Amino acid sequence: MDETRGRITRDGIRIYEDADFGGMRAAGQVAAEILDAVGPLVQPGVTTAELDDFITAEIERRGVVSATIGYKGYRHASCISVNQVVCHGIPGAKIPGRSTGAVAEGDILNIDVTVIVDGWYGDTSRMYAAGPIKPWRKRLIDVTHEALMRGIAMVKPGNTFGDIGHAIQSYVEAQRMSVVRDFCGHGLGRVFHAPPNVLHYGRAGAGAVLEEGMFFTIEPMVNLGRPETKILADDWTAVTRDGRDSAQFEHSVGVTATGCEIFTLSPAGLFHSTP
């Protein structure tokens, strides 16, 4: 695997070549297809372990590789975060506040999948609902998706990473919700995590300048309450400190000459389809 292609900016960000967009596009589409496929299984009574087993089988069926199995000791092909879990929910573990990992009617879930296709990483997550959900959960999901898209709208050469964060933060806070500060997006390509850290808050005009050929994720986590999080005893699961709900959407993008390409668009148009 060639991790040296392209040049590095003074901020440590790799600039990929035009031909590399095809590799990212292929990886992103496989990840998005898997998230499309798992959607019908998200029903009351399903366990997070069953959802992860399905995702694992889909990865194997496509002949690609999970980026998360074995990553820092992690043993699953997905992270599944329910209600107040902000990110990195472990499939099969007990859902916080319950005795099992079974999904209940009215739950909201973020499912996060990263695959490796011919050496390229496709990383994406989206929200799902288990049956009818409360209006505030629907609004939380809608606001989080809109925040992501407003951040993506800032991606073009000459803008800065601060422009992305400011667009997300200003919108979310105007909706009386909060942006999580403890986690951020990241560069990727032929590696899982690389510079830059893509903050989902910040000051317009601040930070590194975007250049054509940069690849990174934007993945805002939005809380109904305060932004603070805490990590549970498993050293993975992050939950809201105040116990209120959280939501997240994630796309992998590449900076083009005139804007950006989203590598992880849903082939079936299901990226934001929560009722």
Phi and psi in degrees as a GROMACS rama.xvg file:
@    title "Ramachandran Plot"
@    xaxis  label "Phi"
@    yaxis  label "Psi"
@TYPE xy
-87.0894  109.598  ASP-2
-100.745  10.2817  GLU-3
-111.2  0.319738  THR-4
-67.032  151.53  ARG-5
79.228  179.471  GLY-6
-110.335  168.8  ARG-7
-114.421  132.298  ILE-8
-77.1679  172.088  THR-9
-67.1441  -16.8092  ARG-10
-89.473  5.02264  ASP-11
82.8571  14.3041  GLY-12
-96.6436  128.967  ILE-13
-75.9802  137.663  ARG-14
-106.073  114.645  ILE-15
-86.9326  167.459  TYR-16
-93.3192  164.35  GLU-17
-54.7511  -40.3123  ASP-18
-66.1815  -19.7671  ALA-19
-76.4425  -18.0631  ASP-20
-61.0969  -34.21  PHE-21
-63.6319  -39.1607  GLY-22
-65.6613  -41.5628  GLY-23
-67.9109  -37.1788  MET-24
-63.5786  -42.6431  ARG-25
-65.5459  -44.4349  ALA-26
-65.913  -42.6097  ALA-27
-63.2898  -37.0596  GLY-28
-69.6377  -36.0854  GLN-29
-63.9283  -45.2533  VAL-30
-60.89  -42.1472  ALA-31
-67.0942  -38.0635  ALA-32
-62.0454  -38.8114  GLU-33
-66.099  -41.1641  ILE-34
-67.7845  -32.6577  LEU-35
-61.2755  -44.7512  ASP-36
-68.0901  -34.6509  ALA-37
-76.9422  -19.0309  VAL-38
-51.4457  -49.3853  GLY-39
-61.9157  -19.1193  PRO-40
-80.2905  -15.2882  LEU-41
-77.5176  92.1747  VAL-42
-137.773  155.318  GLN-43
-54.0062  134.476  PRO-44
100.128  -23.3014  GLY-45
-69.0236  148.369  VAL-46
-97.9886  155.591  THR-47
-64.6929  -28.4461  THR-48
-64.7198  -41.1798  ALA-49
-64.9397  -39.0589  GLU-50
-63.7957  -42.2882  LEU-51
-67.9794  -37.2539  ASP-52
-60.1427  -41.6115  ASP-53
-63.023  -44.9463  PHE-54
-62.639  -42.4518  ILE-55
-59.2346  -43.7704  THR-56
-65.0258  -37.8856  ALA-57
-65.8436  -39.3931  GLU-58
-63.3577  -46.0465  ILE-59
-64.4576  -39.5099  GLU-60
-62.5216  -33.0933  ARG-61
-85.3805  -5.19384  ARG-62
70.336  27.3498  GLY-63
-112.322  -172.637  VAL-64
-122.858  139.095  VAL-65
-76.1968  132.817  SER-66
-80.9411  -17.5089  ALA-67
-97.7887  -24.68  THR-68
-68.1876  117.005  ILE-69
91.6289  -7.35582  GLY-70
-74.4995  113.807  TYR-71
50.8993  35.0807  LYS-72
86.0274  -0.057202  GLY-73
-69.6075  145.054  TYR-74
-117.97  12.1785  ARG-75
-127.219  159.49  HIS-76
-88.147  -2.10535  ALA-77
-150.584  164.594  SER-78
-112.267  134.616  CYS-79
-128.29  113.62  ILE-80
-116.021  119.051  SER-81
-108.499  127.69  VAL-82
56.2217  -103.977  ASN-83
-82.4162  -0.775479  GLN-84
-76.606  122.185  VAL-85
-77.463  -46.0368  VAL-86
-167.12  167.515  CYS-87
63.6669  28.6337  HIS-88
-64.5895  133.686  GLY-89
-90.888  121.421  ILE-90
-59.1897  138.419  PRO-91
90.0947  -20.1954  GLY-92
-75.5094  162.042  ALA-93
-65.0156  134.323  LYS-94
-68.4829  131.637  ILE-95
-49.6815  129.653  PRO-96
88.8847  1.28231  GLY-97
-129.784  168.383  ARG-98
-94.5015  -5.36128  SER-99
-137.291  179.351  THR-100
-102.138  20.8973  GLY-101
-82.2577  139.255  ALA-102
-81.7817  138.74  VAL-103
-106.735  158.188  ALA-104
-60.2409  134.423  GLU-105
93.1984  -6.16553  GLY-106
-70.0569  151.823  ASP-107
-116.427  142.461  ILE-108
-131.698  139.237  LEU-109
-103.114  128.835  ASN-110
-116.157  126.081  ILE-111
-119.978  125.257  ASP-112
-132.076  137.002  VAL-113
-131.226  128.398  THR-114
-122.358  159.159  VAL-115
-114.717  121.736  ILE-116
-123.384  111.106  VAL-117
52.2679  38.2094  ASP-118
90.5068  -7.67777  GLY-119
-102.077  144.113  TRP-120
-100.535  128.001  TYR-121
-113.578  120.062  GLY-122
-129.702  122.908  ASP-123
-156.801  153.927  THR-124
-146.516  157.836  SER-125
-154.207  169.702  ARG-126
-96.992  146.338  MET-127
-133.019  156.904  TYR-128
-122.795  137.089  ALA-129
-94.2714  90.4728  ALA-130
76.6237  -167.829  GLY-131
-60.6734  142.234  PRO-132
-123.151  159.506  ILE-133
-65.4642  150.569  LYS-134
-56.7525  -37.9276  PRO-135
-67.6784  -30.838  TRP-136
-71.138  -39.2973  ARG-137
-61.1192  -43.9812  LYS-138
-65.9452  -40.6664  ARG-139
-57.2766  -45.352  LEU-140
-63.1222  -45.8024  ILE-141
-62.2506  -43.4136  ASP-142
-64.152  -41.0708  VAL-143
-64.6093  -42.5712  THR-144
-64.0287  -44.3983  HIS-145
-62.5962  -37.7738  GLU-146
-61.4831  -44.7807  ALA-147
-57.5003  -48.2202  LEU-148
-67.061  -32.7888  MET-149
-68.3708  -35.172  ARG-150
-65.3581  -45.2012  GLY-151
-60.8518  -35.3346  ILE-152
-62.0387  -18.9693  ALA-153
-86.5035  -4.74667  MET-154
-84.3371  105.038  VAL-155
-164.128  154.575  LYS-156
-56.9364  137.145  PRO-157
98.6271  -26.6688  GLY-158
-76.0348  174.915  ASN-159
-121.404  166.123  THR-160
-66.0622  -27.7429  PHE-161
-63.6245  -32.3624  GLY-162
-63.0808  -38.615  ASP-163
-63.9389  -52.5367  ILE-164
-61.3575  -40.7304  GLY-165
-64.5352  -41.1832  HIS-166
-61.4714  -40.6276  ALA-167
-69.6741  -52.3439  ILE-168
-61.2525  -46.3362  GLN-169
-64.618  -37.3104  SER-170
-68.7854  -49.0749  TYR-171
-60.9441  -46.6989  VAL-172
-68.2314  -28.2316  GLU-173
-66.8412  -21.8596  ALA-174
-91.4421  8.7773  GLN-175
63.1548  36.1628  ARG-176
-122.28  179.673  MET-177
-132.135  151.657  SER-178
-98.0929  129.179  VAL-179
-66.0791  132.497  VAL-180
-97.9974  -17.5258  ARG-181
-79.4399  -12.4356  ASP-182
-135.626  155.425  PHE-183
-149.736  170.99  CYS-184
-75.9342  179.273  GLY-185
-158.147  157.651  HIS-186
-69.3587  153.694  GLY-187
-157.816  176.784  LEU-188
164.34  -101.008  GLY-189
-96.1857  11.0286  ARG-190
-134.55  158.681  VAL-191
-75.0212  -49.8505  PHE-192
-130.805  130.457  HIS-193
-152.515  166.689  ALA-194
-59.1827  147.455  PRO-195
-95.1224  165.88  PRO-196
-79.3275  123.725  ASN-197
-100.539  97.7631  VAL-198
-76.1887  145.349  LEU-199
-99.7078  22.7371  HIS-200
-151.32  162.481  TYR-201
148.47  -170.09  GLY-202
-108.082  132.338  ARG-203
-56.6992  134.639  ALA-204
87.7011  -8.07293  GLY-205
-88.8336  162.823  ALA-206
85.0483  -178.961  GLY-207
-64.8561  149.944  ALA-208
-84.0584  135.891  VAL-209
-72.5407  138.605  LEU-210
-130.681  149.781  GLU-211
-56.1953  133.866  GLU-212
99.7188  -2.90459  GLY-213
-79.2878  137.243  MET-214
-119.026  132.828  PHE-215
-163.637  168.331  PHE-216
-101.505  150.912  THR-217
-122.898  125.606  ILE-218
-149.828  61.6376  GLU-219
-61.5496  137.418  PRO-220
-107.326  124.344  MET-221
-120.079  131.428  VAL-222
-107.473  143.984  ASN-223
-66.638  -32.0282  LEU-224
-106.345  -132.214  GLY-225
-78.8279  161.019  ARG-226
-80.462  -11.9484  PRO-227
-68.1076  145.831  GLU-228
-127.393  167.942  THR-229
-143.233  153.671  LYS-230
-99.9428  132.461  ILE-231
-76.2841  175.779  LEU-232
-64.1042  -17.7112  ALA-233
-75.37  -5.079  ASP-234
69.5482  10.8104  ASP-235
-122.748  -53.8668  TRP-236
-68.5702  121.988  THR-237
-103.865  129.71  ALA-238
-125.366  160.01  VAL-239
-67.9005  138.249  THR-240
-68.9205  -29.4716  ARG-241
-91.8946  1.16809  ASP-242
79.7409  5.37679  GLY-243
-88.8869  167.593  ARG-244
-71.4559  157.781  ASP-245
-137.609  154.664  SER-246
-140.58  159.834  ALA-247
-153.594  142.129  GLN-248
-129.739  147.568  PHE-249
-140.541  131.73  GLU-250
-123.296  150.012  HIS-251
-97.3084  133.379  SER-252
-132.662  160.249  VAL-253
-129.348  138.979  GLY-254
-79.3091  126.484  VAL-255
-104.089  -178.45  THR-256
-64.312  -29.5196  ALA-257
-117.532  -4.97734  THR-258
176.04  -117.579  GLY-259
-151.158  159.613  CYS-260
-113.532  130.981  GLU-261
-90.137  117.147  ILE-262
-81.2294  -19.7209  PHE-263
-113.499  29.3003  THR-264
-61.8391  142.552  LEU-265
-70.6698  123.191  SER-266
-59.1212  -30.1564  PRO-267
-97.4783  7.37503  ALA-268
69.6744  30.936  GLY-269
-106.555  8.52023  LEU-270
-59.001  -42.0708  PHE-271
-125.558  83.4723  HIS-272
-125.904  12.5442  SER-273
-64.3375  128.523  THR-274
